[in-house]
Amino acid sequence: QQEAQALQAQPRLSPEAARQALEASVSTQFGEAAKLQWSGDRANLTLTSVGGASIAQWLNRARSDAKAVPVQVRLTRSPGDAVLWNGLISLSLPQP
């Protein structure tokens, strides 16, 4: 409840500021292992061989920094010994 109240107390972001924050978080967290594409107010993130902890950290950051909300997640385990994930995460950005 405290986390939700803290998020609600933060100032609203413009769509452009949210978009920039999301792009920066993807670049910082994943580098070349992710590709971000836009379709209107929806962001589609394609991941290649990314660890689960990195995904969880990024989702938390995307929610707090860009106010992005995941609307669809499709991940499959990457082949090999390491536990890495491939797939798509679609997010909705805040409306003005």
C-alpha positions as CSV (number, residue, x, y, z in Angstrom):
1,Q,0.0,0.0,0.0
2,Q,2.9,2.4,0.8
3,E,4.5,1.7,-2.6
4,A,1.2,2.4,-4.4
5,Q,0.8,5.7,-2.4
6,A,4.3,6.7,-3.2
7,L,3.8,6.1,-6.9
8,Q,0.5,8.1,-6.9
9,A,2.3,11.0,-5.1
10,Q,4.8,11.3,-7.9
11,P,4.2,14.0,-10.6
12,R,2.5,12.9,-13.8
13,L,4.8,12.4,-16.8
14,S,4.1,13.7,-20.3
15,P,3.9,10.9,-22.9
16,E,7.2,12.1,-24.3
17,A,8.9,12.0,-20.9
18,A,7.6,8.5,-20.2
19,R,8.8,7.4,-23.6
20,Q,12.3,8.8,-23.0
21,A,12.5,7.2,-19.6
22,L,11.5,3.8,-20.9
23,E,14.0,4.0,-23.8
24,A,16.8,5.0,-21.3
25,S,15.9,2.1,-19.0
26,V,16.0,-0.4,-21.8
27,S,19.4,0.8,-23.0
28,T,20.9,0.9,-19.5
29,Q,19.5,-2.5,-18.4
30,F,19.8,-4.6,-21.5
31,G,22.1,-3.0,-24.1
32,E,22.1,-5.0,-27.3
33,A,20.0,-7.9,-25.8
34,A,16.8,-5.9,-26.2
35,K,15.0,-4.0,-29.0
36,L,12.2,-1.5,-28.2
37,Q,9.6,-0.8,-30.8
38,W,6.6,1.6,-30.6
39,S,3.0,1.2,-31.7
40,G,1.0,4.2,-30.6
41,D,1.1,4.4,-26.8
42,R,2.3,0.8,-26.6
43,A,5.9,-0.2,-26.3
44,N,7.0,-3.7,-27.4
45,L,10.3,-5.0,-26.0
46,T,11.9,-8.0,-27.6
47,L,14.4,-9.7,-25.4
48,T,17.2,-12.2,-26.4
49,S,19.0,-14.3,-23.7
50,V,18.3,-12.1,-20.7
51,G,18.4,-13.2,-17.1
52,G,15.2,-13.3,-15.0
53,A,16.6,-10.9,-12.3
54,S,17.4,-8.3,-15.0
55,I,13.9,-8.5,-16.3
56,A,12.4,-8.1,-12.9
57,Q,14.7,-5.2,-12.1
58,W,13.8,-3.5,-15.3
59,L,10.0,-4.0,-14.9
60,N,10.3,-2.3,-11.5
61,R,12.2,0.6,-13.0
62,A,9.9,0.9,-16.0
63,R,7.0,1.1,-13.6
64,S,8.5,3.7,-11.3
65,D,10.4,5.8,-13.9
66,A,8.2,5.7,-16.9
67,K,4.8,4.7,-15.3
68,A,4.7,1.9,-17.8
69,V,2.3,-1.0,-17.1
70,P,2.9,-4.5,-18.6
71,V,-0.1,-5.6,-20.6
72,Q,1.3,-8.8,-22.2
73,V,4.4,-11.0,-21.5
74,R,5.5,-13.9,-23.6
75,L,8.8,-15.4,-22.5
76,T,10.4,-18.7,-23.3
77,R,13.5,-20.2,-21.8
78,S,16.6,-19.8,-24.0
79,P,18.4,-23.0,-24.9
80,G,21.5,-23.9,-23.0
81,D,22.6,-24.4,-19.4
82,A,22.1,-20.9,-18.2
83,V,18.6,-19.8,-17.3
84,L,18.0,-17.0,-19.8
85,W,14.8,-15.8,-21.4
86,N,13.7,-14.8,-24.9
87,G,10.5,-13.1,-25.8
88,L,8.3,-10.1,-25.8
89,I,7.0,-7.7,-23.2
90,S,4.3,-5.2,-24.2
91,L,3.8,-2.1,-22.0
92,S,1.2,0.6,-22.0
93,L,2.4,4.1,-21.2
94,P,0.4,6.8,-19.3
95,Q,-2.1,8.9,-21.1
96,P,-2.0,12.7,-20.9
